[in-house]
Amino acid sequence: MYADTAAGRVEAAPGLVGTCPSCGGPVRPKCGRVVVHHWAHHARDDCDPWSEPMTEWHWRWQQVVPPDRREVVMGPHRADIVTASGGVVEVQHSAISAEVIAERETFYGERMAWIFDATDAFTCGRLTVERREAEWDAVTWLNPRRSVEMCKRPVLLDPGNGTVLLLKRRLDRRAQYGDVVDGWPSTDLRWCRLITRASVESWLADGRHWEMRRAAAQTRRSSRNRYMPRRLAPPPEGVADYDAYLRMIRRAVGRGD
C-alpha cells in the first residue's frame, strides 16, 4: 500500500506521515522486522474491503512496474498492478472466496488477469509439469487451490522457479451428469503453457510479448500412472504405511491402484 505524503506518493518508511489515497484518511507506517513495510489506517480497518496483508512475494511482483502503476485507486478499490496497456493484474497469495473472485472480475472487467502463488505446491511436489507432443503441456496439481477453479479471467501460476504457468481453460464435460461446464477441469490434470518469468515481468512493465518455453521431457512409466507427479509430498504426520498413502493419492486422481 502507498500513501500520499508531502514528498508525493511513497511506500511506508519510519517517521513518515501520510494519508490514504483512496479515502483520504490518516495512515501511519508499519515498519517491523517480520511483515513487509506497509501503511495502516489509524483507527479502523483498511477502507478497501478487498485489501489483504502484504507479503514479500506480493511485493516483489509489484516492484516490476513503476510506482504509479502499483496499488492504483479505482473507485472504492485498489488494483494490485496496472499493465502498460491499462489492464489489471491481481496478485493473489492469500486464500480467496469464490464470491470475492466474482466481485473482482466483474468490477475490473475483461482486461483483468490473476497471478496466484504456487511456490509451496511446487516446492513440496504437489505441482508438476510434463511435456506433451501437443502445444500445451500437462500440469498435475494435487490438492489444488479451489479458488483457481472459480476464475473466469486468465490465470497465471507462479511456482517460484523462474517460469510462470498459463493455465488453459476448456469446456469440462462431466460424464456423470452429461452436461458441459465452462470452467476448469474437475480432475487434478490440467494443461498449461510455460512462460519465462522475465517475459511476464516485461509484459507487465512495457507491454512486451511473452516468451514461451516447453516443459522438460520425462520418461513415461505406465499409461495408467503417466500423470502422476515424479515427486510426491511426504505423507501426513501419523501415516505409517507409505504404500497405502500412495494408493490413496492415485485413487484421488482417478488412476486406480
Beta strands, then each sheet from edge to edge (+ up, - down):
strand 1: 3-5
strand 2: 8-10
strand 3: 18-19
strand 4: 26-30
strand 5: 38-41
strand 6: 70-74
strand 7: 77-82
strand 8: 88-92
strand 9: 112-117
strand 10: 127-130
strand 11: 137-141
strand 12: 155-158
strand 13: 163-167
strand 14: 170-174
strand 15: 179-183
strand 16: 189-196
strand 17: 212-213
sheet 1: 1+ 2-
sheet 2: 3+ 4- 5+
sheet 3: 6+ 7- 8+ 9+ 12+ 13- 16+ 11- 10+
sheet 4: 6+ 7- 8+ 9+ 12+ 13- 16+ 17-
sheet 5: 14+ 15-
end
